[in-house]
């Protein structure tokens, strides 16, 4: 049985996708807080690390899966459906390009303005002639400037969207066992290319990289294998993956420049567990997640603004860090940064969303 029928199902909003999207952006923010504060407690590593270092390890090892979840959601929502290249790209490309161009320009001008009027607070550009400003703007779009390092995601997801029509045509006429064939070799690349960093004898670059996460998201949504539809499998995989990730992070921390790669086998298992946990959870049967409840509305709001969150949160984080760091110790600083970055980013998005025409270019859907 092929998967053509899955493309003919009536589209409807599925809450666990919103919950995954909200979780993804919150973990991205958490990881970026770690990236900006982890050096403050790095020297507290040891046989028995300090509490501050353990918190840093928690943030740095357990919350690296946000981008992977975004990729999986792209596959779960878009693949296996009947659409043509023109309609897909015509809808998807403007949705990511317009917010990228808008926020890249607005935030660059904001930081240039701060550098000009308040250089003692934050100075990101030294010269204010036209060429220097244009170069700064170009570097922002290329993820080179402070506050814009996360913009690499745009270029990655753009390339992924361009190849997705080819994979979609294949998936529409494939058995899920054939998808498992692809994922088997993709997992091999996760092990060799992104975990042990040792070349595999067979050239498997055709299976490698973010497209594997996209196909994995499609597969986990549609698979009928009982093991992946068991409500206990997701939590077990997630817990085991979290323990392994924390252990690997701990033993490898002394290695200069070490980080768990987003396409490593550790992250592949972690996002699989999290996706299955959310997919098989009975959301409508719990008071906290009832359809008209405040929690559900909050999750849906964050999910709706998630792309805009991604594009603007580091600038807000950097401004908050510059202001707060002299006054707060590590634990209070990380917690305050997490709360205020989410709150201020949400306020910016919510206000902009209420402005006609502007709401079409801020990264909300």
N, C-alpha and C positions, 0 to 999 in steps of 0.2 A: 504493500500500500504506500503510495507516494504522499507527499505533504501538500499537494495542491489545495486540498480542502481546507487546510488551516488558513489559507489566504482569503477564503471566502466568508469567514466568520464575521459577523457584525462587530464593528469596532466599538468598544466601550471602555470607560475608565476603570482600571483595575487598581485597587488601593495598594496592594503589595508592591507594585511598581513605583507608586508615589513614595511609599515608605523607604524603598531601596534608594531612590534618587535623593531623598532628604538625608538619609544616612550617609550616602556617598559624599555629599557636599560638606556635611558636618565633620566627617573624618578628614577630608582634604584640609579644612581649616585647622583641625587639631594637629595634623602633620606639619603644616606650615608654621604653627606656633612652636612646635618642637624644633624645626629647622632654624628658627630665629632665637631660641632661648636655650637650646641644648648645650651650647658651648659654656654656658654659665655654670654648669654642674659637671662637666665632663671630667674634671680632675677628681671628682668624688667616687669614681669607679674603683672597685677593688674586690677582694674575695668576698667581703660583706659590704656591698655598696650602700651609700647613704639613701635615706628615704627620698631625697630630692632626685638622686640619680635613678632610682627605681621608677619614680613618676615619669622622668624623662624617657626611660627605656619603654615604659608602657605606651607613651605617646608615639615614640619613634618606631616601635616594632609592631604594634597592634593596629595602627591606623594608616597603613600604607595601601589599602585596597580601594580607595575612593575612585581613582581613575579607572581601575578594572571594572568596578560596578557600573560606571557610566558606559563603558564599552559593551558590557553584557546587556545592559538595558537597550542599547541601540539595536543589538541583534534580536533580543526578545520581542521588541516592539515593531521592527521593520522587516525582518527576514521571514520568508515563508508566506509572503502575501503577494497577491497579483497586482503589480504596478509596473509601469515602463520607466526607462531611464530618465526621460524628459520630466515626467511628473515627479519622480523621486528627487532628482537633483534640483528641480525648480522649486521644490518646497523646502528641502533640507539645507541647501547651500546658503540662500539668503538668511535663513534662521540663525546660522552661526556666523556669517560674514558681517552682517549689519551691526550686531552688538559688539563684535570684535573691533570694528572700525570706530564705532561711536565711543565706546569706553576707552579705547586706546588713546583717542584724541583728547577726550575730556579730562581723563586722569593725568595725561602728560602735561596738559596746560595747567592743571591744578598744581602739580609738583613744581613746574617751572615758576608759577606765580609765588608759591611758598619760598622757593629758592631765591627769588628776587626780593620779596618783601620781608622775609624772615629767615635769612641765611643762618642765623645762629641757632635756630630751631631745627631746620632741615635744609641741606643744600645738596641737590642732586645734579645741578648743572652749573658750570662756572662762567660760561659766556652766554650772552643773550642776543647775539646777532642772528640773522635769518638762517644762515647755514648751520649754526650750532643747534638752533631749535629744530630745524628739519632733520638733522642727524639724530637728535635725541628722540624725536617722534619715530623715526625709522627703527632705532634701536629698541624702542618700546614694543613695537609690533613684532620685532624679532626676538623678544623675550630676553633682552640683554640688560635692561635698566632695572634698578631697584623698584620693586612693586609690580613688575611685569614678568617675572621669571616664570610664572605659571602659563604664560601665553604660548609656550611650546605646544600645549594641548590643542590649540586651534589648528596648528599645522598638521598635527598627528591625526586629529579627527577628520580634517578635510580630506587627507589622503585615504583614510578608511572609508569615508562616504563614497569616494570615487571608485573604489573597488567593490563596494557592496552590491551594486546591480549585477555584477558577474556572479557573485556568490548566491544571490537571491535566485537567479535563473537556475543554477545548479540545485539549490535546495528544494525548489518547487517540484523537481522531477527526481528527487532522491529519497531512498529509504533512510530512516533514522540510523540504521546500521552503517550506512555509508558515511553519515555524519560522524559516527563513532570512529570510523576508519581515519578520517581527517584529524579528529581530536586526539587519537592515539599518537600520531606522529607529531602533532603540535606539542603534546606533553613531553615527548622526547626532547624537542628543542627547548622546552622550559627547563628541563634537567641539565642538559649539556651546555646550551648557549647562555643561560641566565642564572644558573645555580652553581654549577661546578666550573663553569667557564672553560670547558674542554671541548675541542672540536669533535663532533660526531663523524665517524668515517663516511657516512652517506650525506650528501649535500641535501639539507632539508630546509633551506631558507624559504622555500615556497610555502611552508607550513608555519613559519615563524612570525612572532610579533603580535600586534594588537588584534589582527583579524581573528586570531584564535579565540580571544575573549569574546568577540562578537558572535562567532559561531557557537561558543559554549553557552552564551545566554539564550540563543535560539533553541539549542538542544535541551537545556534544562527546563525551559518553559514547556516544550512539546513532548518530551519523552514520556513513554508510558511504562517504563521499567519500574517495578514495584519498589526497588531500593531507593529510587530518587523521589518517590512519592510517599515514603514513610515519614511521618512527622518527627521521628526521633533521630533520623540520619543526619539532618542538617545541624542540630545542636551538637551532636557528637563530633562531626567533622570540624565544626567551628571551634570547639573547645580544644581539640587536639592540635589544630593548626595554630591557635593562639599560643598554646604552651610551647610548641616547637619554634615558632617565630621568636618568642621572647628568649628562649634558650640560645638560639642561633645568634640573636642580636647580642646577648651577653658575652658569649665566648668569642665572638668575632669583633667586639667593640674595640679592642686594642689595635686592630688592623687599621692603619690610617686610610681614611676614605671609604671604609666599608659601609655598605647599605644593602638591605634586602631589595633585590630588583623587582620591579612591579610585574615582570613576566616570569619570575622564578616559580619553581614547583610549589614552594611554600605558599605564595600568594594565590596560585591557581587553586589549591585545595581550600584555602581560606575563603575565597570568594564563592567557590562552589557550595561550601557549607552555609555561608550567609544567605546566598540566593535561595537555597532549598529551605532554610529555616523560615524565611519570609514567605516563600511560596506556599508552604504547607501549614503555616500558622492559621488558626481559625479566627481571623480578625473580627468578624461580626459577632462572635459569641462572647466577647469580653467587654465589660462596662467601659474601660478606658478607651477602647478603640471603636465604640459604637458609631454608626454612620454619621450622626448629627452632633457628635461630641466635640468639645474644644480641642482635645488632643489630635483628633483626626483632621480638623480644619487647620490646625497649626502645621501638621505634617504636609498637608496638601499645599499650603501656602509656601513653605520652604521649597518643596518640590517644583512648584510653578516658577519660582525665581532662581532655580539652582544654577542655570548657566550664567545669569547676571551675577549671582553670588561669586561664582568662580572667577569671573573677570575682574571684579573690583575689590575682593576682600583683602588682598595682600597690601594694597595701598592703605586701606583703613587700619589694618594690623600694624603696618610700619609706623603710621602716625601715632597710634595709641602706644606702641612700644617706646617710641622716642620720648613721649610725654611721661609715661608711667614708670619706666625702668628705674629712675633715680629714687623713687619713693617706696617701692614694694620689693619684698624678698621673693625668692623663686616661686614657691607654691602659690602665694597670693597673686603674683604677677601672671602666671600661666592661667590660673582660673579666671582672673579679671579680664585678661586678654580674650579668652574664649567666649565669655559672656558678652563683652562689649563689642567684639568684632561681629558676632552673629547679630546682635541687636541693631547696631548702627548700619550694618550691611542690609538688613531686612528693612529698616526705615527708609534708606535711600531707594531701594527697589520699590517699596510700597508707595512712596510718594511719587516717584517717576511713573509708575504704572497708572496712576490716576490722571496723568497729563495726556490729553489727546495727541495722537501721532507719535509722541515720544515713547509711548508704551509699546510701539511696534519695533523699536530698535534697542531695547535695554536688555534683552535676554530673558523675557518672561513668556510663558506659554500656558 
